[in-house]
Amino acid sequence: MKVAKKYHHHKTYKILLTTDNRNMNHWTLKDHKAIITGSTVGIGKAAAEEFLQLGAEVLIVARDEKVLEGQVAVHREKGWKSRGI
C-alpha cells in the first residue's frame, strides 16, 4: 500500500492508495468523513458522490430540505453512508 501526501494550506493529509487486481492505483477514503455544502446540485453533488464512491462518510448540506432528503435516500439505496442537514 502506498501513501500519497496531499498538501492543503498548513495541513498535510495522507491519502491511502490501494491496488486492484489489474495493478491500477485507486484512491480510498475509507474511515474518513467529509462535510460538503451545496451537495444536491452541480459540483457539490459531484464531489459528494465521488467521496461516497471512495468510501467516505459524507454529511451533505443544502438549503432545500425535500431535495436533501431525496439525495440522502438515493445515497442509502446505493449503500453509501450519508446524512443531510
VENDA-V419120 format. One record per backbone hydrogen bond with DSSP energy under -1.0 kcal/mol. CO is the residue of the C=O (numbers start at 1). NH is the residue of the N-H. If there is no record, write none. Layout:
BEGIN
CO_NH / CO_NH
END
This chain:
BEGIN
2_17 / 4_15 / 6_13 / 8_11 / 11_8 / 13_6 / 15_4 / 16_28 / 17_2 / 18_26 / 20_23 / 24_20 / 26_18 / 29_32 / 32_57 / 34_59 / 36_61 / 41_45 / 42_46 / 43_47 / 44_48 / 45_49 / 46_50 / 47_51 / 48_52 / 49_53 / 50_54 / 51_56 / 52_55 / 54_29 / 57_34 / 58_83 / 59_36 / 60_85 / 61_38 / 61_39 / 64_68 / 65_69 / 66_70 / 67_71 / 68_72 / 69_73 / 70_74 / 71_75 / 72_76 / 73_77 / 74_78 / 75_80 / 76_79 / 81_58 / 83_60
END
